[in-house]
Amino acid sequence: MIQKLVYVVLLFSTTTCFSQELSATLSAKKIQIGIPLKLTYSAKSVQNAEIEFISRKKSILAQRLDENLQSKDTVEFEILSDFSDTLSKYEETKTWIGQYTVTVWDSGFYSIPGPEITIDDVTYQFESLRVYSSYTPKIDSLDLYDIQESYIEIPENSTSTLNFIAKNWWWVLAIIVLLFGFIIYRFLKNRNRFDSEKTILLSLEERTLNAIDALEKRKLWEEDRLKEHFVQLSYILRSYLTERYSISLLEKTTHEARLLLEEIALNKSTISSIISVLSEADMVKFAKSKPEVNSILLVSRMARVIVKETRPIESENHAE
């Protein structure tokens, strides 16, 4: 009798376990840094099943993968809005659907581990999801479109305008004389300036310093956008070093960047300064560090010094 009872219990448990249907989906497999990404999880079970899911509040941990799809390090996907879930019943089936809206602030290939869900005191795990994040592509050119011109036809019967000019010709003449005199005045005043002006292409150093100045003037930290400030500062410095030394730093970790800089025999003190700026950016992005304003401005000044110390030779000649 006891053996039969155990058999019935095991059969019921097995049937319950295999009656669950879990699925996990992404709104996109490729995104750009800072763009929202939706993670959707769903579970189907019997109508009287008890479903329990504990959601995360601030971030979801994911694994950064290398070229061989091996785990390199842990990265946080920031949760942009509160977790939402719904529960519905149809005939003998209960369906639970939960959704996160997240984003990531660095480029790379990531694996997002599936969360756990409990159904009738049995814990299940959703499958992992993979997503690729990249920087916004550079726009080299824009298509130009023809201007749609419109014309207004002048009626043949315009005698009223001619009559007005005939009666007030001195006004018209005075306006023409004043306009002609103003044109001559502006021409004589600006002749020397127009003759001396030359179109000067900005050097790599000037473009980079202007970008750092513009970023600093935005004062994103005052809008609670400190992370975005350091993401952009890191990108500006990485872009400059990539173009300056013909190496790829945009999608490298700080450690990988150090190794590349050491390979090109860059000055050790300069490498140390570069790593300090990138590490400070990492601390804000991943460790949620919140430096004071003086520290933020100090990092920007350090980035400017790095650019000036490593500027190309042609930039120095141009400055002379």
C-alpha positions in Angstrom: 0.0 0.0 0.0 2.8 2.4 0.9 4.7 1.7 -2.3 1.6 2.4 -4.4 1.1 5.7 -2.5 4.7 6.7 -3.1 4.3 5.9 -6.8 1.2 8.0 -7.1 2.9 11.0 -5.4 5.9 10.7 -7.6 3.7 10.5 -10.7 1.8 13.6 -9.7 5.0 15.5 -9.0 6.5 14.6 -12.3 3.4 15.6 -14.1 3.4 18.9 -12.3 7.0 19.6 -13.1 6.7 18.9 -16.8 3.5 21.0 -17.1 5.4 24.3 -16.8 6.3 26.3 -19.9 9.0 29.0 -19.6 10.2 31.4 -22.2 12.5 34.4 -22.3 12.8 37.0 -25.1 14.6 40.3 -26.0 13.2 43.3 -27.8 16.4 43.4 -29.9 19.6 41.4 -30.2 21.7 44.5 -31.1 21.4 47.8 -29.4 23.4 51.1 -29.1 24.8 52.2 -25.7 22.1 53.9 -23.6 19.2 52.6 -25.8 16.3 50.9 -23.8 16.1 47.1 -24.1 13.1 45.1 -23.0 13.5 41.7 -21.3 10.3 39.6 -21.3 9.8 36.5 -19.3 6.7 34.3 -19.3 5.6 31.2 -17.5 2.6 28.9 -18.1 1.2 26.5 -15.6 -2.0 24.9 -14.4 -4.7 27.3 -13.3 -4.4 26.7 -9.6 -0.6 27.0 -9.5 1.0 29.5 -7.1 3.6 31.6 -9.0 6.2 33.7 -7.1 8.9 35.9 -8.8 11.3 38.2 -6.9 12.2 41.1 -9.2 15.4 43.2 -9.1 15.2 47.0 -8.4 18.2 48.8 -9.7 20.3 46.6 -12.0 20.7 43.2 -13.5 24.0 41.4 -13.5 25.3 40.1 -16.8 28.5 38.5 -18.1 30.6 40.2 -20.7 31.8 37.6 -23.3 35.0 37.5 -25.3 35.4 36.4 -29.0 35.2 32.7 -28.0 31.9 33.4 -26.0 33.8 32.9 -22.7 32.9 35.0 -19.7 35.4 37.9 -19.1 33.8 40.0 -16.3 30.6 41.0 -14.7 28.7 44.1 -16.0 25.5 45.8 -14.7 22.5 46.4 -16.9 20.7 49.4 -15.4 17.0 49.1 -14.9 15.3 52.2 -16.4 11.8 51.7 -15.1 9.9 49.6 -12.5 9.5 45.9 -13.2 6.0 45.1 -14.4 4.1 41.8 -14.5 0.7 40.4 -15.4 -1.2 37.3 -14.5 -4.0 35.8 -16.7 -6.1 32.7 -16.7 -7.6 30.9 -19.7 -9.5 27.6 -19.3 -7.2 25.4 -17.2 -4.0 27.5 -17.8 -2.5 30.3 -15.8 0.0 32.6 -17.6 2.5 35.0 -15.9 4.4 37.6 -17.9 7.1 39.9 -16.4 9.1 42.6 -18.1 12.2 44.7 -17.4 13.3 47.8 -19.3 17.1 48.0 -19.1 20.2 49.5 -20.8 24.0 49.1 -20.7 26.6 51.9 -20.7 29.5 50.1 -22.4 30.0 48.2 -25.6 30.5 44.4 -25.9 28.8 41.1 -26.2 26.8 40.1 -23.1 25.0 37.1 -21.7 22.1 37.9 -19.3 21.5 34.9 -17.0 17.9 33.8 -16.7 16.2 34.7 -13.3 14.5 32.1 -11.1 10.8 31.7 -10.6 9.0 29.5 -8.1 5.9 27.5 -9.2 4.1 25.5 -6.5 7.3 25.5 -4.3 9.4 24.2 -7.2 12.2 26.6 -8.5 12.8 26.9 -12.2 15.3 29.1 -14.1 14.7 30.9 -17.4 17.2 30.5 -20.2 20.1 33.1 -20.6 19.8 35.8 -23.3 22.6 37.3 -25.4 22.8 40.9 -26.7 25.4 43.0 -28.4 25.9 46.7 -27.5 27.8 49.2 -29.6 28.6 52.9 -29.8 26.5 55.2 -32.0 27.9 55.0 -35.5 29.7 58.0 -36.8 27.8 59.9 -39.6 30.3 60.9 -42.2 27.9 62.6 -44.6 24.2 63.4 -45.1 22.2 63.3 -48.3 21.2 66.6 -49.7 17.8 67.1 -51.3 16.7 69.6 -53.9 14.9 72.7 -52.6 11.3 72.8 -53.7 10.9 76.2 -55.2 7.6 78.0 -55.5 6.7 81.0 -57.6 4.0 83.6 -57.4 2.7 84.9 -60.6 2.2 88.7 -60.8 -1.2 89.7 -62.1 -1.1 91.6 -65.4 -3.2 94.3 -63.9 -0.7 95.9 -61.6 -1.5 99.5 -62.3 -2.1 100.3 -58.6 1.5 99.5 -57.8 2.8 101.5 -60.8 0.6 104.5 -59.8 2.0 104.4 -56.3 5.6 104.4 -57.5 4.9 107.2 -59.9 3.4 109.4 -57.2 6.1 108.6 -54.5 9.2 108.1 -56.7 11.4 110.2 -54.3 10.7 107.6 -51.5 11.7 104.8 -53.8 14.8 106.7 -54.9 15.8 107.5 -51.3 15.4 103.8 -50.2 17.6 102.7 -53.2 20.3 105.3 -52.3 20.3 104.3 -48.7 20.5 100.6 -49.5 23.3 101.1 -52.0 25.2 103.3 -49.4 24.8 100.7 -46.7 26.2 98.0 -49.0 29.3 100.1 -49.8 29.8 100.9 -46.1 29.8 97.2 -45.1 32.1 96.3 -48.0 34.7 98.9 -47.1 34.5 98.1 -43.4 35.0 94.4 -43.8 37.3 94.3 -46.8 40.5 93.8 -44.8 38.8 91.1 -42.7 37.5 89.2 -45.7 41.0 89.4 -47.4 42.8 88.0 -44.4 40.3 85.3 -43.4 41.4 81.7 -44.3 39.7 78.4 -43.8 41.6 76.5 -41.3 41.0 72.8 -40.7 41.0 71.8 -37.0 43.7 69.4 -36.0 43.1 66.2 -34.1 44.3 67.9 -30.9 42.0 70.9 -31.4 38.9 68.8 -32.2 39.5 66.6 -29.1 40.1 69.6 -26.7 36.9 71.3 -28.1 34.9 68.2 -27.5 36.2 68.0 -23.8 35.4 71.7 -23.3 31.9 71.3 -24.8 31.2 68.3 -22.6 32.4 70.1 -19.5 30.2 73.1 -20.2 27.1 70.9 -20.3 27.5 70.1 -16.6 25.6 66.8 -16.9 26.3 66.0 -13.2 24.0 68.9 -12.2 21.2 67.0 -14.1 21.9 63.7 -12.3 23.6 62.4 -15.5 27.1 61.8 -14.0 27.4 58.4 -15.6 26.6 59.8 -19.1 29.3 62.5 -18.6 32.0 59.9 -17.9 30.8 57.6 -20.7 31.3 60.5 -23.2 34.6 61.6 -21.7 36.0 58.0 -21.9 34.7 57.8 -25.5 36.4 61.1 -26.5 39.7 60.1 -25.0 39.6 56.6 -26.5 38.6 58.0 -29.9 41.6 60.4 -29.8 44.1 57.7 -28.9 42.6 55.4 -31.5 43.2 57.9 -34.3 46.5 59.2 -32.9 48.2 55.8 -32.6 46.2 53.8 -35.1 45.0 51.3 -32.4 41.5 50.2 -31.5 40.6 51.2 -28.0 36.8 51.9 -28.4 35.7 48.4 -27.4 38.5 47.5 -25.1 38.5 47.2 -21.3 40.7 49.4 -19.3 43.1 46.5 -18.7 43.2 45.8 -22.5 43.8 49.4 -23.2 46.8 49.5 -20.9 48.4 46.5 -22.7 47.9 48.1 -26.1 49.4 51.4 -24.9 52.4 49.6 -23.5 52.9 47.8 -26.9 53.4 51.2 -28.7 56.0 52.2 -26.1 54.1 55.2 -24.8 55.6 57.1 -21.9 54.8 55.3 -18.6 53.6 58.4 -16.8 51.3 59.2 -19.8 50.0 55.6 -19.7 49.3 56.0 -16.0 47.4 59.2 -16.6 45.3 57.6 -19.3 44.4 54.6 -17.1 43.5 57.0 -14.3 40.9 58.7 -16.5 39.5 55.5 -17.8 39.4 53.9 -14.3 37.6 56.9 -12.9 35.0 56.5 -15.7 34.7 52.8 -14.9 34.2 53.5 -11.2 31.3 55.8 -12.0 29.7 53.5 -14.6 30.0 50.2 -12.8 30.7 50.9 -9.1 28.3 53.9 -9.1 30.9 56.2 -7.6 29.8 59.8 -7.2 32.9 62.1 -7.1 32.7 65.8 -6.1 32.6 68.5 -8.7 36.3 69.4 -8.1 37.2 65.7 -8.8 35.1 65.7 -12.0 36.8 68.8 -13.3 40.2 67.4 -12.3 39.6 64.3 -14.5 38.7 66.6 -17.4 41.9 68.6 -16.9 43.9 65.4 -16.8 42.3 64.4 -20.2 43.4 67.7 -21.7 47.0 67.3 -20.5 47.1 63.8 -22.0 46.0 65.2 -25.4 48.6 68.0 -25.3 51.4 65.7 -24.2 50.6 63.2 -27.0 49.6 65.6 -29.8 51.0 64.8 -33.3 54.1 66.7 -34.6 52.0 68.3 -37.4 49.8 69.8 -34.7 52.8 71.5 -33.2 53.8 73.0 -36.5 50.3 74.1 -37.1 50.2 75.9 -33.8 53.3 77.8 -34.8 
